[in-house]
């Protein structure tokens, strides 16, 4: 089971190393590896070991309800335009094992998928990162970030149950907005997006 999981871990760490190119990435890579063991590894082990044991104990309604909760959250900001803010948000999302879409420009929007706690942590950590950057005189935007709405669903497998990209994908311009609208509709967050755009 562990040997089979190594390519997945290596792929995740390679993405993180590429995201941190040009800066000190070692701590970031270790943080992602730790997060992977808490989130992804649990899903891999569960998929390999638990199904046989659980099928003996689980009822039909348990199978319908799944065993992992996956949260899809729509986060908005007045704008996401500063390169430092974009890179910071992507790094934090990667460390939290969150995937999805980031629509840059005005308004700034993020559609993320992962655990509910990690979706909330993303917003808090971006705000904290902005405060730290402002205190150190770095060029990071002062735009607010707010979790507009979320949908939580149950899946049998944490990883296989994901419906958005596993890594944050950056969307730009009107084509990016069209992609984000389609994803929000698919995930049950179309009204939340519409409310943001009308505000």
Secondary structure, DSSP 4 states (H G I P E B T S, - for coil): -HHHHHHHHHHHHHHHHHHTTTS--HHHHHHHHHHHHHTHHHHHHIIIIIHHHHHHH--HHHHHH-SEEEEEEEEEES-B--HHHHHHHHHHHHHTT-EEEEE-BSSEEEEEEE-HHHHHHHHHHHHHHHHHHHHTT--------EEEEEEEEEES-TTTT--S-SSEEEE-HHHHHHHHHHHHHHHT-HHHHHHHHH-
